[in-house]
Amino acid sequence: MGDSEYLKKRFFIMQVVILSLCCLFFISCIKDKSKPISDLLEDASPNIKLTIMAPSGELYDIDRKLMTLYEEYSGNKIDFQEIPDDQYANVLKTKLASGKGPDIAIIWAAANSSQFFPDENFVDLSNEQWIGGLSTIALKNQTFNNRVIGFGLEGPSDGWGIIYNKKIFEKHNITVPRNIEEFINVCNRLKKDGIVPFAGSFKEEWTLGVWLANMGPLANIEIPNYYEKLNSNKAHFSESSTFLKFIYDLKNIYDNDFMGKQVFSTTAREAFIKVIKGEAAMALSNGTPGVWVADSRISINIEDYGMFPAPFADNRMLSSYNGGFIRVINKNSNNIELSKDYFNFLSRQENLIKYYTAPERKAITPGFTNFLKVFKRDFLNQDFHNNSNGMQYEIAETSLKYWDNTAYGKYILDAILGKITPEEVLEKIDIDRSKMFKVE
């Protein structure tokens, strides 16, 4: 055999070996042999992982179901991260500042989104196709500095109040209190009869911040244009006698042992359930208690319960929200277009139907106009309004820049425990806010 013939034969053998190895490598990469070749080629690239971060308890079963449906639809994966709600704001702020934030975050809406510096951190969604389907008030909830920064599904709702067990009230011949003096008298009577008057929920410090936010409408009447002045850094919390009296009133309720022995181990929802079960007479409730009832999977006769405005500082006003939490897209995300695609997926008619008909979402007002129906208050909501003075205004939580329920709640708890004075609570809030205004 000549040298040239030998070299040709050797070259041919090498080609066969290389081709065989390539085939073996390609076959080893195929995980699903039932797929067509086009799909297999697409599978050669790893699926994209979309990260979504939310405070615990703020997304429901239907939200998780829609995440799963999106994974099936897109072929991509969602990494859903739930952070304890009392830590969430600080964790998100830290991640955004480090440039390692999630693709999508669930945040507080309207002016309260300012704590996360939306102009620097969140994508402008003003030109997205689903904008046209939102009600005017829902769109306002998702807007900051004239930019739509978030995707939300909820429309307006009443703010927080006190749910009460009517059977307990009737048994003890008690009527709904209209001011703090009457409230204290009711609590005294219930305590003497061995009933926990008012189930506290200090395990979640943010609830104390919500109570303070609920006093915002009354404070805005006490000081004309107070919200506007606070948002332009021309007023201070320490100027409001409403906010100050609220803290003194709440401390008085705690000092008189009206909140039960489990006040520091009870969450807001657990306190709510205590009232439902007759273990306490009253507790904090959001303005759509039907959501908590459905999410807790309990069956009740709704007419056995009622609601009234929190009477701290002699308040009888109702607070309100323009919507709920919103989903925002991180400007530093590598998956901005995919995140937008997820929002488009959620806004599809068939998915909106799934969302608004889910048991835990039926009680909310839809943010999309196609699903708005003739408004009719449910029994609890009607009772809430009947027990008010007929006045209603936006809650401070979403109306004031740099509001922080958890931080404010911690200060209030320190005052309740006697570590600082109620006056010092408001001073600390003013100091925190002044720091935020300096970095605007």
Beta strands, then each sheet from edge to edge (+ up, - down):
strand 1: 49-55
strand 2: 77-83
strand 3: 104-107
strand 4: 143-144
strand 5: 147-148
strand 6: 157-158
strand 7: 161-165
strand 8: 198-199
strand 9: 282-285
strand 10: 305-308
strand 11: 318-321
strand 12: 326-329
strand 13: 392-394
sheet 1: 2+ 1+ 3+ 12-
sheet 2: 4+ 5-
sheet 3: 6+ 11- 13-
sheet 4: 8+ 9+ 7- 10+
end
